[in-house]
Amino acid sequence: MNLHLFLLCLLLAFGLLSVMARSLLLAGISLAAASVSLTLVLFEMNAPWAGVFELSVCAGLITVLFVSTVSVVRREEQFIAENRLRFYSLPFFLAVFGMAFWLFAEPLTRALVPAVPPQVQINVGTTLWQLRWGDLLGQLCVFVAGALAINAFFRNKNNA
Amino acid sequence: MVTSLPYFAFIAVPALAALACPFAARIKPRYADILANTALAVGLLTALSFIPEIAKPLTLQAWNMGTGLSVFNNDVFSLLMLITVYMVALCTAFYSIFHEMPDGRRGVWNALILVCAAAMCGVAAARDFFTLYVFVEVTAVASYALIAFEDRRESTEGALKYFFLTAPASTFIVLGVALLMLYTGGTSFGHLAQAMSSSGAGDSAVAIILGVMACGFMVKAGLVPFHGWTPDAYQSAPAPVSALLSGVVTKAAGVYALIRIALALRVIYPAHAANAVGQALMFFGALSIVIGALGAVYQRDFKRMLAFSSISQVGYIVLAAGAGTPLALAGALFHLFNHATFKTALFLNSAAVEKQTGTTDMRKLGGLEARMPWTALTSNIAILSTAGIPPLSGFWSKLIIIVALWKAGLQSYAAIAIFASVLTLAYFILMQSRVFFGKTPEHLAKVSEARAGMLLPPILLAAVMIAIGFYFPLLFSNLVEPAAKAFL
């Protein structure tokens, strides 16, 4: 098994664990580990800037947000009885999807031979501040919306 | 070409106002209302001030793939979306002043409406599918929080359905964007058009890219058969949020991108009815028209019936976009704006009925016309406009769509559109008779008209419907025709 495939498997495993874990804290940490795996994939694919952003924002900032949020949740709320069947079915669906992908990956890759040659490399400053600043504005809006949504839900919990 | 629109301000002003809202509410809860309404009113007036530019010769700058500082779109379609977003968001924020909620929560409520508006402006501004996706996701997060805001069991259920059914749609969109990037080396609308003109839309790679992205956007638009989340989300959301969702969120998050794809198709197919993607759009549009209308007939809840009606009306927009002639596309844009006006008015009226009577179950309602005359009047106007009765605005947009379909040789689709319009009138008459006409039940004997402030947005929207209807010849030569020429 080469490193690339190993990292992708690791990413998948941590992603699955973050959804299936009973403990919120474990789920948050698994998500961070999945982000770290993705960062390594990005480094391996020669996309260091994307890797740095993934590591700092997703593995770093988001994890801090999750862990601090989990820490304010009352302990007993983590152990409310729930039907776990839907979570246990997840690996099954993942396996079906994986098999479907295995079957269709090759014809899909053949159909998607790039029609245009790869563009000349542009430095990250130009990309971020001139070409993609609209996306940065969108990302800031995501943070604001996320913070407001958390505020709205936790106020609900406190009022309940 | 339209003068460069100040998109940064259109997005940043409501976003900054959203940040300030919770702090303003701490000083005095009403300050959050004032701040939100002022920011949105200024945005609407600024967007309206650009209307004279539409009469000038236009080009679709979206096709330019220059790598300059302009990362945003600059065409008539974007301007129309901006006006629609600000208009509906302002109506929602204004109505919210009278919506009951704990004072401590007004800051976050208004902030969420403002972030949602900012995100939808971002969608309208995007000239690139990835930027569009980022803002669509912001819209989704804010909408999810707004649907679940009231912490009722139904609200949580509606919000979760919205989240779980639209999350896979996001995956489809990202996958489509990634494939577009892989195939063309870029993610802009121009790159899609370039890929199609160089290879032909019959090319399997382009068909895969378009199919994957269109699936995602159809879920977000709530088109049949991807409409499962729509009725529950609309019914269970707080009343003003239903107006926002139906009036503009589904259009910004789904319909807008579908029309952009349809515009891209025009690059190689002047009338792309023969194209597979165009045909798929028309098929799902027509299916939504019929299923939405039939579904509405059987509903017993006021808001749920309006939700099915929205599915049907969005179908008209997508059907016209799929036909793809300049007239059909102009009709799609015009109907998009009109639908925002009449559906916002109807959802706000349903909110007034719910507030005054405590229910939206039509079996428990009746005879409200005498007790809520203004609500009944504005509902009547909005209903007649939705059904396409002359001379209201909805009549003209449906007429343009039907004429465009007929001229494109799509008589069967035109017949479906006409038939569904009759069905629309039928279920709305049914609704009016159950809610506003007939004998007043005893338990509603003491019901009174909603407060003047709550009536103001529906009255203004009804005035817009009437004004557009009467001044249509003027609007047609100055707005619709130039918009249609822009698509040539």
Interface residues (C-beta under 8 A of the other chain):
Chain A: L108 A111 L112 V113 P114 A115 V116 P117 P118 Q119 I122 Q130 L131 R132 W133 G134 D135 L137 G138 Q139 L140 C141 V142 V144 A145 G146 L148 A149 N151 A152 F153 R155 N156 N159 A160
Chain B: F8 I11 A12 A15 A18 L19 P22 T67 G68 L69 V71 F72 P102 G104 R105 V108 W109 A111 L112 V115 C116 A118 A119 G122 A125 A126 D128 F130 T131 V134 F135 E137 V138 V141 A142 Y144 A145 A148 F149 D151 L179 L182 Y183 T184 G185 G186 Q194 A195 S198 S199 S204 A205 I208
